[in-house]
Amino acid sequence: MNKIHLICLLLLTLISNSTLINAQTNKYQKTVFDSPVKKSEFLLYLAKTYSSNAYSILNKKTYDYYIRWASGKGHYRILSSYAVVVHETCHLVNDDIGGFWSNGYYISPKIEIKVASTKIFKSSELNNSIPYEWKNKIFRYDTYINGSDEEKEVTSVSEGIYGLMNEFDAYYQSTKAVVELYPYYKKIALNSEPYYLTLYLSNCYSSVFAYNEFRLFIAWYLKFARKNHPDVYLAISQNKELKAAYTLIDNGYEKVVKQYFANRKDILYNMNKAGRNKAEITEKYFEVTPKSKNANTSIGYAIPDSEIKFLNSIFTIEDYQILKMFGIENMNETNYKTFLD
């Protein structure tokens, strides 16, 4: 085969693949997801095409496990359920990794970390040491530290640091999954129309600042343990597998948050470049104003900036120091095993 024929073959392959992907995209936009099989097919398509972690997580369970969190029948609704599906399935996968006596943390298709349990105290013990105004302002505090919103005590309360880490991991995996769907949203938001691009921003919104929340919760737990339960703190600080899991989740989550902001900047640029709408970022919203003469009303879509700003404002030097001590310097997904030997 000569060089010209090879180039033509490659071009035909690329065109064929692109046509197939576009056909699948159009198919799913028009689908009525009125059965578990249809929902599962779409969710697996998204995961396989855009996120290796999410695909691996979902494939560890049969669809009857995770489809319960895919609510609604429309394309819009299933897209909006995607992060919850990955989040809740990650919890099930973590349970399988840990087994009955230990704790498990899914990191990536090639990395799962089993962590031995040590003595803990309930996260709700932190309540008396946290200012009232912070409790009211932190979105997930009541659910994951106080635990008062649940009929059954959540594991982030009952299992202390190990439960907090389980939630940190599930939020990381679900945030990564939804942030990585940006190419899909771009594909269906023809000519940078705001309908699907703003849905993308909305679906990323609260997951993004969960990164700051759980770092804060973990720092508070460790500080409280060091002061009030030194035996618990010593066991945690000597648990290499737990510290490795925290380090890899924290590193990965930080990258995902940065990618969200890069994607949002790209959305802002392309929407304004298209010229039909004016897009701008205010303190709390991504605002879109149509430029047509008969449409002067702006629509605002929530962004995580103000929550992140507040959460960062209540971090102390001690919080950052204790998180640094909890992490393992220079560890990454390639070399993590050398730190566990």
Secondary structure, 3 states (H helix, E strand, C coil): CCHHHHHHHHHHHHHHHHHHHHHHHHHHHHCCCCCHHHHHHHHHHHHHHHCHHHHHHHHCCCHHHHHHHCCCCCHHHHHHHHHHHHHHHHHHHHHHHHCCCEEEEEEECCEEEEEECCCCCCHHHHHHHCCHHHHHHCCCHHHHHHCCCCCCCCHHHHCHHHHHHHHHHHHHHHHHHHHCCHHHHHHHCHHHCHHHHHHHHHHHHHHHHHHHHHHHHHHHHHHHHHHHCHHHHHHHHCCHHHHHHHHHHHHHHHHHHHHHHHHHHHHHHHHHHHCCEEEEECCCEEEEEECCCCCCCCEEEECCHHHHHHHHHHCCHHHHHHHHHHCCCCCCCCCHHHHCC
